[in-house]
């Protein structure tokens, strides 16, 4: 059996050339700037983790409150959603 001949490389399309020229001015991060980006990412992850912990505690309190007083179920759920909205807003702002 004969294998087909190798394909010739295709000429770059117009969009590819435009992207290459648009990215020509960007340089990779140097050693000095790489640490700053990692530090910024770590600070953002701590903030998001804190908001996730707050949402977990909020729903845990909802479960405990519903177990203690089932007749307040609708009111507790409303308060939980309001609190979750505040926590999500805090996560977006931070």
N, CA, C and O atoms as a GROMACS GRO file, in nm:
protein
  376
    1UNK      N    1   0.083  -0.119   0.000
    1UNK     CA    2   0.000   0.000   0.000
    1UNK      C    3   0.087   0.125   0.000
    1UNK      O    4   0.186   0.133   0.072
    2UNK      N    5   0.049   0.218  -0.080
    2UNK     CA    6   0.122   0.343  -0.088
    2UNK      C    7   0.056   0.447   0.001
    2UNK      O    8  -0.066   0.458   0.005
    3UNK      N    9   0.137   0.523   0.072
    3UNK     CA   10   0.082   0.629   0.156
    3UNK      C   11   0.067   0.755   0.070
    3UNK      O   12   0.143   0.776  -0.024
    4UNK      N   13  -0.030   0.838   0.103
    4UNK     CA   14  -0.050   0.960   0.025
    4UNK      C   15   0.067   1.055   0.046
    4UNK      O   16   0.135   1.049   0.149
    5UNK      N   17   0.091   1.142  -0.050
    5UNK     CA   18   0.202   1.237  -0.035
    5UNK      C   19   0.173   1.336   0.078
    5UNK      O   20   0.057   1.367   0.105
    6UNK      N   21   0.277   1.385   0.144
    6UNK     CA   22   0.254   1.480   0.254
    6UNK      C   23   0.189   1.608   0.202
    6UNK      O   24   0.214   1.651   0.089
    7UNK      N   25   0.108   1.667   0.287
    7UNK     CA   26   0.038   1.789   0.249
    7UNK      C   27   0.134   1.908   0.255
    7UNK      O   28   0.219   1.916   0.343
    8UNK      N   29   0.120   1.995   0.161
    8UNK     CA   30   0.202   2.117   0.160
    8UNK      C   31   0.144   2.213   0.264
    8UNK      O   32   0.022   2.218   0.281
    9UNK      N   33   0.227   2.290   0.332
    9UNK     CA   34   0.173   2.385   0.430
    9UNK      C   35   0.087   2.489   0.360
    9UNK      O   36   0.125   2.543   0.256
   10UNK      N   37  -0.027   2.516   0.419
   10UNK     CA   38  -0.120   2.612   0.361
   10UNK      C   39  -0.071   2.753   0.388
   10UNK      O   40  -0.007   2.780   0.490
   11UNK      N   41  -0.100   2.841   0.297
   11UNK     CA   42  -0.064   2.981   0.314
   11UNK      C   43  -0.152   3.040   0.424
   11UNK      O   44  -0.271   3.011   0.429
   12UNK      N   45  -0.095   3.124   0.511
   12UNK     CA   46  -0.178   3.181   0.617
   12UNK      C   47  -0.288   3.269   0.559
   12UNK      O   48  -0.267   3.341   0.462
   13UNK      N   49  -0.402   3.261   0.621
   13UNK     CA   50  -0.514   3.342   0.575
   13UNK      C   51  -0.497   3.484   0.624
   13UNK      O   52  -0.408   3.514   0.704
   14UNK      N   53  -0.583   3.570   0.577
   14UNK     CA   54  -0.573   3.712   0.612
   14UNK      C   55  -0.592   3.734   0.762
   14UNK      O   56  -0.522   3.817   0.821
   15UNK      N   57  -0.685   3.662   0.825
   15UNK     CA   58  -0.712   3.679   0.968
   15UNK      C   59  -0.592   3.640   1.054
   15UNK      O   60  -0.565   3.704   1.155
   16UNK      N   61  -0.521   3.535   1.013
   16UNK     CA   62  -0.405   3.490   1.089
   16UNK      C   63  -0.296   3.596   1.084
   16UNK      O   64  -0.232   3.624   1.186
   17UNK      N   65  -0.273   3.655   0.970
   17UNK     CA   66  -0.171   3.757   0.956
   17UNK      C   67  -0.206   3.881   1.039
   17UNK      O   68  -0.118   3.943   1.099
   18UNK      N   69  -0.333   3.917   1.042
   18UNK     CA   70  -0.373   4.033   1.122
   18UNK      C   71  -0.350   4.007   1.270
   18UNK      O   72  -0.306   4.096   1.342
   19UNK      N   73  -0.379   3.884   1.316
   19UNK     CA   74  -0.356   3.851   1.456
   19UNK      C   75  -0.209   3.855   1.491
   19UNK      O   76  -0.172   3.902   1.598
   20UNK      N   77  -0.125   3.807   1.401
   20UNK     CA   78   0.019   3.806   1.428
   20UNK      C   79   0.072   3.949   1.441
   20UNK      O   80   0.155   3.976   1.528
   21UNK      N   81   0.026   4.039   1.356
   21UNK     CA   82   0.075   4.176   1.365
   21UNK      C   83   0.019   4.246   1.487
   21UNK      O   84   0.085   4.335   1.543
   22UNK      N   85  -0.102   4.209   1.530
   22UNK     CA   86  -0.160   4.272   1.649
   22UNK      C   87  -0.086   4.228   1.774
   22UNK      O   88  -0.074   4.305   1.869
   23UNK      N   89  -0.036   4.104   1.777
   23UNK     CA   90   0.033   4.052   1.895
   23UNK      C   91   0.183   4.073   1.889
   23UNK      O   92   0.255   4.029   1.979
   24UNK      N   93   0.234   4.141   1.784
   24UNK     CA   94   0.378   4.156   1.768
   24UNK      C   95   0.439   4.242   1.879
   24UNK      O   96   0.554   4.220   1.915
   25UNK      N   97   0.364   4.338   1.934
   25UNK     CA   98   0.418   4.426   2.037
   25UNK      C   99   0.418   4.365   2.176
   25UNK      O  100   0.482   4.420   2.266
   26UNK      N  101   0.350   4.255   2.196
   26UNK     CA  102   0.344   4.193   2.329
   26UNK      C  103   0.468   4.109   2.353
   26UNK      O  104   0.514   4.036   2.264
   27UNK      N  105   0.519   4.119   2.472
   27UNK     CA  106   0.635   4.039   2.510
   27UNK      C  107   0.595   3.949   2.626
   27UNK      O  108   0.505   3.983   2.702
   28UNK      N  109   0.661   3.835   2.640
   28UNK     CA  110   0.631   3.751   2.756
   28UNK      C  111   0.674   3.820   2.885
   28UNK      O  112   0.763   3.905   2.885
   29UNK      N  113   0.608   3.783   2.995
   29UNK     CA  114   0.641   3.844   3.123
   29UNK      C  115   0.784   3.811   3.162
   29UNK      O  116   0.828   3.697   3.149
   30UNK      N  117   0.854   3.909   3.208
   30UNK     CA  118   0.988   3.884   3.257
   30UNK      C  119   0.983   3.824   3.396
   30UNK      O  120   0.875   3.808   3.454
   31UNK      N  121   1.099   3.789   3.449
   31UNK     CA  122   1.103   3.730   3.582
   31UNK      C  123   1.051   3.826   3.687
   31UNK      O  124   0.992   3.784   3.787
   32UNK      N  125   1.073   3.953   3.666
   32UNK     CA  126   1.032   4.051   3.766
   32UNK      C  127   0.880   4.067   3.769
   32UNK      O  128   0.823   4.080   3.877
   33UNK      N  129   0.814   4.066   3.655
   33UNK     CA  130   0.669   4.085   3.649
   33UNK      C  131   0.591   3.958   3.673
   33UNK      O  132   0.472   3.965   3.705
   34UNK      N  133   0.652   3.843   3.659
   34UNK     CA  134   0.580   3.718   3.675
   34UNK      C  135   0.534   3.700   3.819
   34UNK      O  136   0.424   3.650   3.843
   35UNK      N  137   0.614   3.740   3.914
   35UNK     CA  138   0.577   3.728   4.056
   35UNK      C  139   0.459   3.815   4.092
   35UNK      O  140   0.376   3.777   4.174
   36UNK      N  141   0.451   3.932   4.031
   36UNK     CA  142   0.340   4.023   4.059
   36UNK      C  143   0.209   3.963   4.011
   36UNK      O  144   0.107   3.974   4.079
   37UNK      N  145   0.209   3.899   3.895
   37UNK     CA  146   0.086   3.840   3.844
   37UNK      C  147   0.043   3.722   3.929
   37UNK      O  148  -0.077   3.702   3.950
   38UNK      N  149   0.138   3.644   3.980
   38UNK     CA  150   0.104   3.532   4.067
   38UNK      C  151   0.047   3.584   4.199
   38UNK      O  152  -0.048   3.526   4.252
   39UNK      N  153   0.104   3.690   4.252
   39UNK     CA  154   0.055   3.748   4.376
   39UNK      C  155  -0.086   3.802   4.360
   39UNK      O  156  -0.171   3.784   4.447
   40UNK      N  157  -0.112   3.870   4.247
   40UNK     CA  158  -0.246   3.920   4.221
   40UNK      C  159  -0.348   3.809   4.209
   40UNK      O  160  -0.461   3.822   4.257
   41UNK      N  161  -0.310   3.701   4.144
   41UNK     CA  162  -0.399   3.585   4.131
   41UNK      C  163  -0.427   3.524   4.267
   41UNK      O  164  -0.541   3.485   4.295
   42UNK      N  165  -0.327   3.515   4.353
   42UNK     CA  166  -0.346   3.456   4.486
   42UNK      C  167  -0.440   3.542   4.570
   42UNK      O  168  -0.525   3.488   4.642
   43UNK      N  169  -0.425   3.671   4.563
   43UNK     CA  170  -0.514   3.760   4.640
   43UNK      C  171  -0.658   3.746   4.592
   43UNK      O  172  -0.750   3.744   4.673
   44UNK      N  173  -0.677   3.736   4.461
   44UNK     CA  174  -0.812   3.719   4.407
   44UNK      C  175  -0.872   3.585   4.449
   44UNK      O  176  -0.991   3.577   4.478
   45UNK      N  177  -0.790   3.480   4.454
   45UNK     CA  178  -0.842   3.349   4.493
   45UNK      C  179  -0.880   3.346   4.641
   45UNK      O  180  -0.976   3.278   4.678
   46UNK      N  181  -0.807   3.417   4.724
   46UNK     CA  182  -0.843   3.426   4.867
   46UNK      C  183  -0.978   3.494   4.882
   46UNK      O  184  -1.061   3.450   4.962
   47UNK      N  185  -1.000   3.601   4.807
   47UNK     CA  186  -1.128   3.672   4.815
   47UNK      C  187  -1.244   3.584   4.769
   47UNK      O  188  -1.349   3.581   4.832
   48UNK      N  189  -1.224   3.512   4.660
   48UNK     CA  190  -1.330   3.425   4.608
   48UNK      C  191  -1.354   3.309   4.706
   48UNK      O  192  -1.468   3.267   4.725
   49UNK      N  193  -1.248   3.257   4.766
   49UNK     CA  194  -1.263   3.149   4.865
   49UNK      C  195  -1.339   3.196   4.987
   49UNK      O  196  -1.419   3.121   5.043
   50UNK      N  197  -1.316   3.320   5.030
   50UNK     CA  198  -1.389   3.374   5.145
   50UNK      C  199  -1.537   3.389   5.115
   50UNK      O  200  -1.621   3.361   5.201
   51UNK      N  201  -1.570   3.431   4.995
   51UNK     CA  202  -1.712   3.443   4.958
   51UNK      C  203  -1.777   3.305   4.949
   51UNK      O  204  -1.893   3.288   4.987
   52UNK      N  205  -1.705   3.207   4.898
   52UNK     CA  206  -1.759   3.071   4.892
   52UNK      C  207  -1.783   3.016   5.032
   52UNK      O  208  -1.882   2.948   5.055
   53UNK      N  209  -1.693   3.045   5.124
   53UNK     CA  210  -1.711   3.000   5.262
   53UNK      C  211  -1.834   3.068   5.324
   53UNK      O  212  -1.910   3.005   5.397
   54UNK      N  213  -1.852   3.196   5.295
   54UNK     CA  214  -1.968   3.267   5.347
   54UNK      C  215  -2.099   3.210   5.294
   54UNK      O  216  -2.196   3.200   5.369
   55UNK      N  217  -2.104   3.172   5.167
   55UNK     CA  218  -2.225   3.112   5.110
   55UNK      C  219  -2.251   2.976   5.175
   55UNK      O  220  -2.366   2.942   5.202
   56UNK      N  221  -2.146   2.900   5.200
   56UNK     CA  222  -2.162   2.771   5.267
   56UNK      C  223  -2.217   2.787   5.407
   56UNK      O  224  -2.306   2.712   5.448
   57UNK      N  225  -2.166   2.883   5.481
   57UNK     CA  226  -2.217   2.908   5.616
   57UNK      C  227  -2.360   2.958   5.613
   57UNK      O  228  -2.439   2.926   5.702
   58UNK      N  229  -2.394   3.036   5.512
   58UNK     CA  230  -2.529   3.088   5.499
   58UNK      C  231  -2.630   2.976   5.479
   58UNK      O  232  -2.735   2.975   5.543
   59UNK      N  233  -2.599   2.881   5.391
   59UNK     CA  234  -2.692   2.771   5.368
   59UNK      C  235  -2.692   2.671   5.483
   59UNK      O  236  -2.793   2.606   5.508
   60UNK      N  237  -2.580   2.658   5.554
   60UNK     CA  238  -2.579   2.574   5.674
   60UNK      C  239  -2.671   2.633   5.780
   60UNK      O  240  -2.744   2.559   5.847
   61UNK      N  241  -2.668   2.764   5.796
   61UNK     CA  242  -2.758   2.830   5.891
   61UNK      C  243  -2.904   2.816   5.847
   61UNK      O  244  -2.993   2.806   5.931
   62UNK      N  245  -2.929   2.815   5.716
   62UNK     CA  246  -3.065   2.793   5.666
   62UNK      C  247  -3.116   2.655   5.706
   62UNK      O  248  -3.230   2.641   5.750
   63UNK      N  249  -3.032   2.555   5.692
   63UNK     CA  250  -3.073   2.419   5.727
   63UNK      C  251  -3.100   2.408   5.877
   63UNK      O  252  -3.198   2.347   5.917
   64UNK      N  253  -3.014   2.467   5.958
   64UNK     CA  254  -3.034   2.462   6.103
   64UNK      C  255  -3.160   2.538   6.141
   64UNK      O  256  -3.238   2.492   6.224
   65UNK      N  257  -3.180   2.655   6.080
   65UNK     CA  258  -3.300   2.733   6.112
   65UNK      C  259  -3.427   2.662   6.071
   65UNK      O  260  -3.528   2.670   6.143
   66UNK      N  261  -3.427   2.593   5.956
   66UNK     CA  262  -3.546   2.520   5.914
   66UNK      C  263  -3.569   2.397   6.002
   66UNK      O  264  -3.684   2.356   6.021
   67UNK      N  265  -3.463   2.340   6.054
   67UNK     CA  266  -3.480   2.225   6.144
   67UNK      C  267  -3.539   2.269   6.277
   67UNK      O  268  -3.616   2.195   6.338
   68UNK      N  269  -3.503   2.388   6.323
   68UNK     CA  270  -3.555   2.436   6.452
   68UNK      C  271  -3.698   2.488   6.442
   68UNK      O  272  -3.778   2.469   6.533
   69UNK      N  273  -3.730   2.553   6.331
   69UNK     CA  274  -3.863   2.612   6.317
   69UNK      C  275  -3.909   2.598   6.172
   69UNK      O  276  -3.889   2.688   6.091
   70UNK      N  277  -3.972   2.484   6.140
   70UNK     CA  278  -4.012   2.460   6.001
   70UNK      C  279  -4.118   2.558   5.948
   70UNK      O  280  -4.129   2.576   5.827
   71UNK      N  281  -4.194   2.620   6.036
   71UNK     CA  282  -4.298   2.711   5.988
   71UNK      C  283  -4.239   2.841   5.930
   71UNK      O  284  -4.309   2.913   5.859
   72UNK      N  285  -4.114   2.871   5.959
   72UNK     CA  286  -4.048   2.992   5.908
   72UNK      C  287  -3.971   2.965   5.779
   72UNK      O  288  -3.885   3.045   5.741
   73UNK      N  289  -4.001   2.854   5.713
   73UNK     CA  290  -3.922   2.809   5.597
   73UNK      C  291  -3.914   2.915   5.487
   73UNK      O  292  -3.805   2.943   5.437
   74UNK      N  293  -4.026   2.973   5.449
   74UNK     CA  294  -4.027   3.070   5.339
   74UNK      C  295  -3.950   3.197   5.375
   74UNK      O  296  -3.875   3.250   5.294
   75UNK      N  297  -3.969   3.246   5.499
   75UNK     CA  298  -3.899   3.367   5.541
   75UNK      C  299  -3.748   3.343   5.548
   75UNK      O  300  -3.670   3.426   5.503
   76UNK      N  301  -3.708   3.229   5.603
   76UNK     CA  302  -3.564   3.199   5.613
   76UNK      C  303  -3.501   3.186   5.475
   76UNK      O  304  -3.388   3.230   5.453
   77UNK      N  305  -3.574   3.125   5.381
   77UNK     CA  306  -3.520   3.111   5.247
   77UNK      C  307  -3.505   3.247   5.179
   77UNK      O  308  -3.408   3.270   5.106
   78UNK      N  309  -3.600   3.337   5.201
   78UNK     CA  310  -3.591   3.472   5.146
   78UNK      C  311  -3.470   3.544   5.201
   78UNK      O  312  -3.395   3.607   5.126
   79UNK      N  313  -3.450   3.536   5.332
   79UNK     CA  314  -3.335   3.600   5.394
   79UNK      C  315  -3.204   3.539   5.344
   79UNK      O  316  -3.105   3.610   5.328
   80UNK      N  317  -3.204   3.410   5.320
   80UNK     CA  318  -3.084   3.344   5.268
   80UNK      C  319  -3.052   3.394   5.128
   80UNK      O  320  -2.936   3.419   5.097
   81UNK      N  321  -3.152   3.407   5.044
   81UNK     CA  322  -3.126   3.457   4.908
   81UNK      C  323  -3.077   3.601   4.909
   81UNK      O  324  -2.991   3.638   4.829
   82UNK      N  325  -3.130   3.683   5.000
   82UNK     CA  326  -3.082   3.821   5.011
   82UNK      C  327  -2.936   3.821   5.056
   82UNK      O  328  -2.854   3.895   5.001
   83UNK      N  329  -2.903   3.739   5.154
   83UNK     CA  330  -2.765   3.729   5.200
   83UNK      C  331  -2.672   3.677   5.093
   83UNK      O  332  -2.559   3.723   5.080
   84UNK      N  333  -2.719   3.580   5.014
   84UNK     CA  334  -2.636   3.527   4.906
   84UNK      C  335  -2.614   3.634   4.799
   84UNK      O  336  -2.506   3.641   4.740
   85UNK      N  337  -2.713   3.716   4.774
   85UNK     CA  338  -2.696   3.826   4.680
   85UNK      C  339  -2.589   3.924   4.726
   85UNK      O  340  -2.508   3.970   4.647
   86UNK      N  341  -2.589   3.955   4.856
   86UNK     CA  342  -2.486   4.043   4.910
   86UNK      C  343  -2.347   3.980   4.897
   86UNK      O  344  -2.251   4.049   4.862
   87UNK      N  345  -2.337   3.851   4.924
   87UNK     CA  346  -2.207   3.784   4.914
   87UNK      C  347  -2.159   3.778   4.769
   87UNK      O  348  -2.040   3.796   4.743
   88UNK      N  349  -2.248   3.754   4.676
   88UNK     CA  350  -2.209   3.752   4.535
   88UNK      C  351  -2.165   3.892   4.490
   88UNK      O  352  -2.070   3.906   4.413
   89UNK      N  353  -2.233   3.994   4.538
   89UNK     CA  354  -2.193   4.130   4.505
   89UNK      C  355  -2.054   4.159   4.562
   89UNK      O  356  -1.971   4.222   4.496
   90UNK      N  357  -2.030   4.113   4.683
   90UNK     CA  358  -1.898   4.130   4.745
   90UNK      C  359  -1.790   4.059   4.662
   90UNK      O  360  -1.680   4.111   4.645
   91UNK      N  361  -1.822   3.940   4.612
   91UNK     CA  362  -1.725   3.866   4.531
   91UNK      C  363  -1.695   3.940   4.401
   91UNK      O  364  -1.581   3.938   4.354
   92UNK      N  365  -1.795   4.003   4.343
   92UNK     CA  366  -1.775   4.076   4.217
   92UNK      C  367  -1.693   4.202   4.242
   92UNK      O  368  -1.605   4.235   4.163
   93UNK      N  369  -1.722   4.272   4.351
   93UNK     CA  370  -1.652   4.397   4.381
   93UNK      C  371  -1.506   4.370   4.417
   93UNK      O  372  -1.416   4.442   4.373
   94UNK      N  373  -1.483   4.269   4.497
   94UNK     CA  374  -1.346   4.238   4.539
   94UNK      C  375  -1.272   4.177   4.424
   94UNK      O  376  -1.155   4.144   4.437
   0.00000   0.00000   0.00000
